[in-house]
């Protein structure tokens, strides 16, 4: 099991970005969470197979229609999320 922590910068709040991330993560079979941060970024924690996490990063970089992703800070590690499924916080 691998883990991912990501902070997404750009126009990513108020455009359906968190719902987009949840749908992508669930489609990939990942557990974790996504939340808006007060500074305008979106925070993502996910765990699952490394290949699925890499696919999620590609989706984070793309984002939904109406968003504009400037950059994604990401850190991969080992371990699991403290959740059974992927949720919006």
ROGU-491477 format. One record per residue: x, y, z of N, C-alpha, C in turn. Coordinates in steps of 0.02 Angstrom, whole numbers, padded with zeros to 5 digits, m for minus. Example, Ala and Ser with C-alpha at 12.3 -4.5 7.8 and 13.67 -1.06 7.14 Angstrom:
2
n.u 00660, n.v m00284, n.w 00390, ca.u 00615, ca.v m00225, ca.w 00390, c.u 00660, c.v m00165, c.w 00390
n.u 00642, n.v m00112, n.w 00354, ca.u 00684, ca.v m00053, ca.w 00357, c.u 00645, c.v 00002, c.w 00394
***
This chain:
89
n.u 00042, n.v m00059, n.w 00000, ca.u 00000, ca.v 00000, ca.w 00000, c.u 00044, c.v 00062, c.w 00000
n.u 00026, n.v 00110, n.w m00041, ca.u 00062, ca.v 00173, ca.w m00044, c.u 00015, c.v 00230, c.w m00024
n.u 00044, n.v 00287, n.w m00009, ca.u 00004, ca.v 00345, ca.w 00010, c.u 00026, c.v 00406, c.w m00030
n.u m00020, n.v 00453, n.w m00034, ca.u m00008, ca.v 00515, ca.w m00070, c.u m00035, c.v 00572, c.w m00029
n.u 00004, n.v 00624, n.w m00023, ca.u m00019, ca.v 00688, ca.w 00004, c.u m00007, c.v 00739, c.w m00050
n.u m00059, n.v 00778, n.w m00067, ca.u m00052, ca.v 00828, ca.w m00120, c.u m00086, c.v 00893, c.w m00101
n.u m00057, n.v 00948, n.w m00123, ca.u m00087, ca.v 01014, ca.w m00116, c.u m00091, c.v 01042, c.w m00186
n.u m00153, n.v 01060, n.w m00205, ca.u m00166, ca.v 01083, ca.w m00273, c.u m00176, c.v 01159, c.w m00272
n.u m00138, n.v 01194, n.w m00313, ca.u m00141, ca.v 01266, ca.w m00317, c.u m00173, c.v 01288, c.w m00383
n.u m00206, n.v 01344, n.w m00381, ca.u m00238, ca.v 01371, ca.w m00441, c.u m00310, c.v 01390, c.w m00428
n.u m00350, n.v 01393, n.w m00481, ca.u m00422, ca.v 01404, ca.w m00472, c.u m00454, c.v 01336, c.w m00462
n.u m00456, n.v 01315, n.w m00398, ca.u m00479, ca.v 01247, ca.w m00382, c.u m00533, c.v 01247, c.w m00329
n.u m00558, n.v 01305, n.w m00310, ca.u m00614, ca.v 01308, ca.w m00263, c.u m00672, c.v 01342, c.w m00299
n.u m00732, n.v 01317, n.w m00285, ca.u m00792, ca.v 01345, ca.w m00316, c.u m00804, c.v 01322, c.w m00388
n.u m00769, n.v 01269, n.w m00408, ca.u m00775, ca.v 01244, ca.w m00477, c.u m00790, c.v 01169, c.w m00479
n.u m00809, n.v 01139, n.w m00422, ca.u m00824, ca.v 01068, ca.w m00420, c.u m00762, c.v 01024, c.w m00415
n.u m00706, n.v 01053, n.w m00395, ca.u m00644, ca.v 01015, ca.w m00394, c.u m00645, c.v 00957, c.w m00344
n.u m00670, n.v 00969, n.w m00283, ca.u m00671, ca.v 00916, ca.w m00233, c.u m00714, c.v 00857, c.w m00255
n.u m00772, n.v 00871, n.w m00284, ca.u m00814, ca.v 00817, ca.w m00308, c.u m00780, c.v 00779, c.w m00364
n.u m00746, n.v 00815, n.w m00408, ca.u m00708, ca.v 00784, ca.w m00462, c.u m00655, c.v 00736, c.w m00433
n.u m00619, n.v 00759, n.w m00382, ca.u m00566, ca.v 00718, ca.w m00351, c.u m00597, c.v 00656, c.w m00319
n.u m00653, n.v 00665, n.w m00283, ca.u m00686, ca.v 00607, ca.w m00252, c.u m00706, c.v 00556, c.w m00304
n.u m00737, n.v 00578, n.w m00358, ca.u m00758, ca.v 00531, ca.w m00411, c.u m00698, c.v 00493, c.w m00440
n.u m00644, n.v 00530, n.w m00455, ca.u m00585, ca.v 00498, ca.w m00483, c.u m00555, c.v 00448, c.w m00434
n.u m00549, n.v 00467, n.w m00371, ca.u m00519, ca.v 00423, ca.w m00321, c.u m00560, c.v 00360, c.w m00311
n.u m00626, n.v 00368, n.w m00308, ca.u m00669, ca.v 00309, ca.w m00299, c.u m00665, c.v 00264, c.w m00360
n.u m00662, n.v 00293, n.w m00419, ca.u m00656, ca.v 00253, ca.w m00481, c.u m00591, c.v 00212, c.w m00479
n.u m00539, n.v 00240, n.w m00449, ca.u m00475, ca.v 00206, ca.w m00445, c.u m00469, c.v 00160, c.w m00384
n.u m00520, n.v 00158, n.w m00342, ca.u m00520, ca.v 00114, ca.w m00284, c.u m00478, c.v 00139, c.w m00226
n.u m00470, n.v 00204, n.w m00220, ca.u m00428, ca.v 00233, ca.w m00168, c.u m00468, c.v 00254, c.w m00107
n.u m00435, n.v 00256, n.w m00050, ca.u m00465, ca.v 00282, ca.w 00012, c.u m00431, c.v 00349, c.w 00027
n.u m00466, n.v 00392, n.w 00065, ca.u m00436, ca.v 00455, ca.w 00084, c.u m00485, c.v 00511, c.w 00090
n.u m00460, n.v 00572, n.w 00080, ca.u m00503, ca.v 00631, ca.w 00087, c.u m00477, c.v 00688, c.w 00045
n.u m00522, n.v 00736, n.w 00032, ca.u m00505, ca.v 00797, ca.w m00003, c.u m00540, c.v 00854, c.w 00033
n.u m00506, n.v 00911, n.w 00040, ca.u m00537, ca.v 00968, ca.w 00074, c.u m00509, c.v 01034, c.w 00047
n.u m00552, n.v 01085, n.w 00049, ca.u m00530, ca.v 01152, ca.w 00034, c.u m00491, c.v 01179, c.w 00093
n.u m00440, n.v 01219, n.w 00078, ca.u m00401, ca.v 01252, ca.w 00129, c.u m00415, c.v 01327, c.w 00127
n.u m00408, n.v 01361, n.w 00184, ca.u m00422, ca.v 01433, ca.w 00186, c.u m00379, c.v 01475, c.w 00138
n.u m00321, n.v 01449, n.w 00120, ca.u m00276, ca.v 01487, ca.w 00075, c.u m00295, c.v 01479, c.w 00001
n.u m00350, n.v 01444, n.w m00014, ca.u m00372, ca.v 01436, ca.w m00083, c.u m00347, c.v 01373, c.w m00117
n.u m00307, n.v 01333, n.w m00082, ca.u m00283, ca.v 01270, ca.w m00110, c.u m00332, c.v 01214, c.w m00093
n.u m00320, n.v 01156, n.w m00123, ca.u m00358, ca.v 01096, ca.w m00107, c.u m00307, c.v 01044, c.w m00082
n.u m00323, n.v 01012, n.w m00026, ca.u m00280, ca.v 00963, ca.w 00006, c.u m00308, c.v 00894, c.w m00007
n.u m00264, n.v 00847, n.w m00026, ca.u m00285, ca.v 00778, ca.w m00042, c.u m00240, c.v 00730, c.w m00004
n.u m00271, n.v 00681, n.w 00029, ca.u m00236, ca.v 00623, ca.w 00057, c.u m00268, c.v 00562, c.w 00027
n.u m00227, n.v 00516, n.w 00002, ca.u m00255, ca.v 00455, ca.w m00027, c.u m00207, c.v 00397, c.w m00015
n.u m00235, n.v 00336, n.w m00015, ca.u m00194, ca.v 00277, ca.w m00010, c.u m00222, c.v 00222, c.w m00054
n.u m00177, n.v 00179, n.w m00077, ca.u m00196, ca.v 00125, ca.w m00121, c.u m00135, c.v 00104, c.w m00161
n.u m00145, n.v 00066, n.w m00215, ca.u m00089, ca.v 00046, ca.w m00257, c.u m00054, c.v 00107, c.w m00288
n.u 00011, n.v 00104, n.w m00294, ca.u 00050, ca.v 00160, ca.w m00320, c.u 00026, c.v 00181, c.w m00390
n.u 00012, n.v 00133, n.w m00433, ca.u m00011, ca.v 00150, ca.w m00501, c.u m00076, c.v 00190, c.w m00500
n.u m00121, n.v 00172, n.w m00454, ca.u m00184, ca.v 00209, ca.w m00448, c.u m00171, c.v 00280, c.w m00421
n.u m00125, n.v 00286, n.w m00374, ca.u m00108, ca.v 00353, ca.w m00348, c.u m00077, c.v 00396, c.w m00402
n.u m00035, n.v 00367, n.w m00444, ca.u m00006, ca.v 00405, ca.w m00499, c.u m00060, c.v 00427, c.w m00548
n.u m00110, n.v 00385, n.w m00560, ca.u m00166, ca.v 00404, ca.w m00602, c.u m00206, c.v 00461, c.w m00571
n.u m00213, n.v 00460, n.w m00505, ca.u m00248, ca.v 00514, ca.w m00471, c.u m00210, c.v 00579, c.w m00479
n.u m00144, n.v 00577, n.w m00473, ca.u m00104, ca.v 00638, ca.w m00482, c.u m00115, c.v 00667, c.w m00551
n.u m00117, n.v 00624, n.w m00602, ca.u m00130, ca.v 00648, ca.w m00670, c.u m00198, c.v 00683, c.w m00673
n.u m00248, n.v 00655, n.w m00640, ca.u m00314, ca.v 00686, ca.w m00638, c.u m00312, c.v 00752, c.w m00600
n.u m00275, n.v 00755, n.w m00544, ca.u m00269, ca.v 00817, ca.w m00506, c.u m00239, c.v 00872, c.w m00549
n.u m00190, n.v 00854, n.w m00590, ca.u m00157, ca.v 00903, ca.w m00633, c.u m00204, c.v 00929, c.w m00688
n.u m00249, n.v 00887, n.w m00709, ca.u m00297, ca.v 00906, ca.w m00761, c.u m00356, c.v 00945, c.w m00732
n.u m00388, n.v 00919, n.w m00681, ca.u m00445, ca.v 00951, ca.w m00649, c.u m00507, c.v 00950, c.w m00693
n.u m00563, n.v 00971, n.w m00664, ca.u m00626, ca.v 00972, ca.w m00701, c.u m00631, c.v 01034, c.w m00746
n.u m00678, n.v 01034, n.w m00790, ca.u m00691, ca.v 01093, ca.w m00831, c.u m00707, c.v 01151, c.w m00785
n.u m00678, n.v 01208, n.w m00799, ca.u m00689, ca.v 01268, ca.w m00758, c.u m00634, c.v 01280, c.w m00708
n.u m00592, n.v 01230, n.w m00695, ca.u m00537, ca.v 01240, ca.w m00649, c.u m00475, c.v 01260, c.w m00689
n.u m00425, n.v 01284, n.w m00653, ca.u m00359, ca.v 01297, ca.w m00683, c.u m00308, c.v 01277, c.w m00631
n.u m00273, n.v 01223, n.w m00643, ca.u m00223, ca.v 01197, ca.w m00596, c.u m00156, c.v 01229, c.w m00613
n.u m00129, n.v 01268, n.w m00566, ca.u m00064, ca.v 01299, ca.w m00576, c.u m00007, c.v 01250, c.w m00561
n.u m00015, n.v 01213, n.w m00506, ca.u 00035, ca.v 01162, ca.w m00489, c.u 00007, c.v 01115, c.w m00435
n.u 00037, n.v 01056, n.w m00432, ca.u 00019, ca.v 01006, ca.w m00382, c.u 00082, c.v 00987, c.w m00344
n.u 00084, n.v 01003, n.w m00280, ca.u 00138, ca.v 00979, ca.w m00237, c.u 00118, c.v 00910, c.w m00214
n.u 00162, n.v 00862, n.w m00221, ca.u 00144, ca.v 00793, ca.w m00203, c.u 00201, c.v 00758, c.w m00167
n.u 00181, n.v 00714, n.w m00121, ca.u 00228, ca.v 00673, ca.w m00085, c.u 00200, c.v 00603, c.w m00082
n.u 00239, n.v 00554, n.w m00104, ca.u 00220, ca.v 00484, ca.w m00100, c.u 00254, c.v 00453, c.w m00040
n.u 00221, n.v 00406, n.w m00009, ca.u 00250, ca.v 00370, ca.w 00048, c.u 00219, c.v 00301, c.w 00054
n.u 00229, n.v 00272, n.w 00111, ca.u 00199, ca.v 00207, ca.w 00126, c.u 00144, c.v 00216, c.w 00177
n.u 00097, n.v 00170, n.w 00179, ca.u 00045, ca.v 00173, ca.w 00229, c.u m00024, c.v 00179, c.w 00198
n.u m00073, n.v 00187, n.w 00242, ca.u m00142, ca.v 00190, ca.w 00220, c.u m00177, c.v 00250, c.w 00250
n.u m00229, n.v 00271, n.w 00217, ca.u m00271, ca.v 00325, ca.w 00245, c.u m00310, c.v 00297, c.w 00304
n.u m00332, n.v 00340, n.w 00346, ca.u m00370, ca.v 00318, ca.w 00405, c.u m00445, c.v 00316, c.w 00389
n.u m00461, n.v 00296, n.w 00329, ca.u m00530, ca.v 00293, ca.w 00307, c.u m00539, c.v 00230, c.w 00263
n.u m00602, n.v 00209, n.w 00258, ca.u m00618, ca.v 00151, ca.w 00217, c.u m00633, c.v 00169, c.w 00144
n.u m00651, n.v 00232, n.w 00133, ca.u m00667, ca.v 00253, ca.w 00065, c.u m00645, c.v 00325, c.w 00057
n.u m00657, n.v 00354, n.w m00001, ca.u m00634, ca.v 00422, ca.w m00014, c.u m00692, c.v 00471, c.w m00003
n.u m00679, n.v 00523, n.w 00038, ca.u m00732, ca.v 00570, ca.w 00057, c.u m00709, c.v 00642, c.w 00050
n.u m00758, n.v 00686, n.w 00046, ca.u m00746, ca.v 00758, ca.w 00049, c.u m00753, c.v 00780, c.w 00122
n.u m00703, n.v 00815, n.w 00147, ca.u m00706, ca.v 00843, ca.w 00214, c.u m00728, c.v 00916, c.w 00210
***
